[in-house]
Amino acid sequence: MNVQQVNLQDIRSFYYERRTASTAAETLRQMITKRDHLQLANLLRDHRRKSVYSKRERYMRACVDDLLVCYNVLEISILTKFLAKPDKSVFWEEAGLILGNKQVRRYIEDFYPVRLPQLLALRLNGDVHHTEKKSGDLSSIMIQFLALDRGFIVSLNDSYLLSMLDSFTIQGYRFRDVVALIDNPKRFVRRILLPPAERSIPDRTLQELSHFFQFALNLNELLQSLDRYPLVQSEIWNHYSYWFEIIGQKLNRKLGAALDRFLRWEAADSRDQAALEIQEYVANARRVIELLTSTRYATSVSKQLENYKDR
Amino acid sequence: MQTHLSLRSLTGNEKPDKDVQALFATRPGGKAILFIHGFSGDPIKTWSDFHVLLPAAQNCRDRDLYFYGYDGLRANMNSSAALFRDFLDRLFQQSAEFVNHNLPEDAQRPNTFQYDDVLLVAHSLGAVIVRRALLDLTRLDRSWLAKTRLVLFAPAHKGASIADLALEVASSFRFLRFFGAVARFESPLIDQLKPGSPQLISLLKETELASQNGANLHLRAHQVIIAEYERIVENETFGSDPPPVTIPNTEHTTVCKPRTDFLRPFQILEKSL
């Protein structure tokens, strides 16, 4: 069995074929080969200059986001030798065509800077060849990362929570409405125990809040285990840079406000023990969120990218 | 060297496959470990970090790892056992077809592939589900049962008090258990897992009957591991199971969670391989 080939089939299956990444790739490929520059530039415009209202456009831009997520994972996988270096297959040729396009480059470099697709573009162009030399135990790390990311995509990627943390209102509910529910332990516990079919938007968001804190703790643990591999560590963090960097300060502030509410809880029995456990949980979660939203893990990839661009 | 492929959910939208996750060996040896979580558990989180530690273990490199998922919060115990029984039946009787259905093209196994050694590792309620399924399969006279062995962590087969546990495990906020008095949790499992419940009495009687004169060794646990500070399940020995091993400084939910700085559960399991 060619394990790297199987790894590519697995990644393609989950990130490209089962999600909308393949739709984006097909659309972009067609626009590029037909030299439909105006239409492409319109699709990949900066929303701050011209808003995006049409359902079709919003859907296609979401598909492009999925494709960029797929490119993130491919870049990390090549760096860790979980995948072989790109060859001349149709799949990699398509990625090279898309990431080499001028409009796509503006989208990922200027309008919505994402570093891993930029690195992959350099790699596909033959400008970057770097892989992690000490890759002996990195397949295990990759399997951990992919398992964690699969959990993120299934439980959180399209969640109400992340939309609310990004300042969206879901059917009239904002994140502060969910935070308000934490004030009352009785109400909180009742909502957490509701069967999935009976959960309202705030109930579901509370569940997602629990998932998100657990995800953040697990991600930080994985990143800390990678201190010997700073570039791999930084690439994995960059995969989540929209949440921890671009809206990082907002996320830090909002989650901090949610965590603070738990500190007001008082148990009828075992008061001291309950208070101690809550304080420990909150302190740890706060520390991890602050670390993830800091520049601690950002540096290596930024430097790498600057180095290659300066050449 | 990469010993296992990426974690994947089994193909299909139906229960239980959609809730089962697997790490398939890159060099399969016809062996597997099948983990079954407990009350309100999660297929992976219940056992973390077994999914990280086992692939690196020398005697686990050729073993497929399955993390079975089911509704351990609200589903009826016997219904969960029946679903698990069917799953085991497919795993053993159509091994090649079952595995290949879940593997990419380049990782397909020969049509002759089959499992010769499957370790069933269950936690809490999972132990009851597995025992019930194995008993029913014994009655169906499945010859492959001799290829299974049972390792149990904090088994609930002698009864459990689960209402408080629901709060502890229903979210990542473990401190919710201090606020359990304010909530009423409803599940058929509360009665079914009470010490001395008709379901548990029947499970023990049927196991003893089927195990008479040393028959059906697969019904006897190979190893039982219990927590030092157990407050959820009754720690009495079940039938002719071996005396349990206690892991110090653990509770019901931590006894089955090895970590790089706490390897005891992993070491015990590794000895059973």
HADDOCK unambig.tbl for C-alpha pairs under 7 A between the chains (distance, minus, plus):
assign (segid A and resid 1 and name CA) (segid B and resid 106 and name CA) 6.49 0.50 0.50
assign (segid A and resid 1 and name CA) (segid B and resid 107 and name CA) 6.12 0.50 0.50
assign (segid A and resid 6 and name CA) (segid B and resid 104 and name CA) 6.52 0.50 0.50
assign (segid A and resid 6 and name CA) (segid B and resid 106 and name CA) 5.84 0.50 0.50
assign (segid A and resid 6 and name CA) (segid B and resid 107 and name CA) 6.45 0.50 0.50
assign (segid A and resid 9 and name CA) (segid B and resid 104 and name CA) 6.44 0.50 0.50
assign (segid A and resid 10 and name CA) (segid B and resid 104 and name CA) 6.84 0.50 0.50
assign (segid A and resid 136 and name CA) (segid B and resid 1 and name CA) 6.72 0.50 0.50
assign (segid A and resid 139 and name CA) (segid B and resid 2 and name CA) 5.66 0.50 0.50
assign (segid A and resid 143 and name CA) (segid B and resid 6 and name CA) 5.25 0.50 0.50
assign (segid A and resid 143 and name CA) (segid B and resid 7 and name CA) 6.69 0.50 0.50
assign (segid A and resid 144 and name CA) (segid B and resid 52 and name CA) 6.94 0.50 0.50
assign (segid A and resid 147 and name CA) (segid B and resid 7 and name CA) 5.87 0.50 0.50
assign (segid A and resid 186 and name CA) (segid B and resid 182 and name CA) 5.75 0.50 0.50
assign (segid A and resid 186 and name CA) (segid B and resid 183 and name CA) 6.95 0.50 0.50
assign (segid A and resid 189 and name CA) (segid B and resid 183 and name CA) 6.52 0.50 0.50
assign (segid A and resid 190 and name CA) (segid B and resid 183 and name CA) 5.91 0.50 0.50
assign (segid A and resid 193 and name CA) (segid B and resid 170 and name CA) 6.82 0.50 0.50
assign (segid A and resid 207 and name CA) (segid B and resid 171 and name CA) 6.99 0.50 0.50
assign (segid A and resid 210 and name CA) (segid B and resid 171 and name CA) 5.90 0.50 0.50
assign (segid A and resid 210 and name CA) (segid B and resid 172 and name CA) 5.40 0.50 0.50
assign (segid A and resid 210 and name CA) (segid B and resid 173 and name CA) 6.80 0.50 0.50
assign (segid A and resid 211 and name CA) (segid B and resid 172 and name CA) 6.91 0.50 0.50
assign (segid A and resid 214 and name CA) (segid B and resid 172 and name CA) 6.25 0.50 0.50
assign (segid A and resid 267 and name CA) (segid B and resid 178 and name CA) 6.13 0.50 0.50
assign (segid A and resid 267 and name CA) (segid B and resid 179 and name CA) 6.05 0.50 0.50
assign (segid A and resid 274 and name CA) (segid B and resid 175 and name CA) 6.46 0.50 0.50
assign (segid A and resid 274 and name CA) (segid B and resid 178 and name CA) 6.17 0.50 0.50
assign (segid A and resid 277 and name CA) (segid B and resid 175 and name CA) 6.26 0.50 0.50
assign (segid A and resid 278 and name CA) (segid B and resid 175 and name CA) 6.31 0.50 0.50
